[in-house]
Amino acid sequence: MALPVDVETGVPFSFDNREVNAALVTLYENDPAIWKPEQLFLIGMCYAVEQRLDEALAVFEKLHAQDLSNPRFLTDLGNIHHMKGELDEAERLYQQAWQESRYATALKQLAVLYVQTKGSASLEPLVGDLLEYRSGHPESLEIQKLLLMYSLQSPDIEAGGRVYARVARSLSKETIEENEDLRRLVLLATLRFKEAADTKAAAGGAETADVETDD
């Protein structure tokens, strides 16, 4: 059977073709010793896609043991623990990958975990880092979305407004139009802060009228 090949590693692979994934896993299980570390990553991903999480965890632990300083392997380990519902361990691994290597994917995954378990407002401790890393790498768009989610849920509407303004200024019209989720978040945030500004302006006008009446 001819299998699609991953360009970077030369390994056949598909996220959405279970037949391909099963064939790849069978090849690996028949002779694990011949697989290189960069190829093992894809085996781990195949296990994860097929929800064979214990096997995926074993592969990513092996990769991590071979390269303790690699933040990608730490983050992948975190992803598997996340999928297994072992959230404290997932958070610890994401934190380690981020703090030691400033690996943007780990930061994004940490933020996603916070949103899932505590709500968007819980992103406040990460906002500074998310703003710093909101552009210039493959995770940029997802980080922008997370920041907009925070701006919508922050109990401090002025702080949320400042985050919204910085994100909105950094997004092109084309980027917004091309992504439905991003467009929806931008629209919701725009409405929230326009209403807040209108309310503040109306309150200011009422205060001015009160002063004039008192005079």
Secondary structure by P-SEA (a helix, b strand, c coil): cbbbbcccccbbbbcccaaaaaaaaaaaaaccccccaaaaaaaaaaaaaacaaaaaaaaaaaaaaaccccaaaaaaaaaaaaaacaaaaaaaaaaaaaaacccaaaaaaaaaaaaacccccccccaaaaaaaacccccaaaaaaaaaaaaaacccaaaaaaaaaaaaaaaccaaaaaacaaaaaaaaaaaaaaaaaaaaaaaaaaaaaaaaaaac
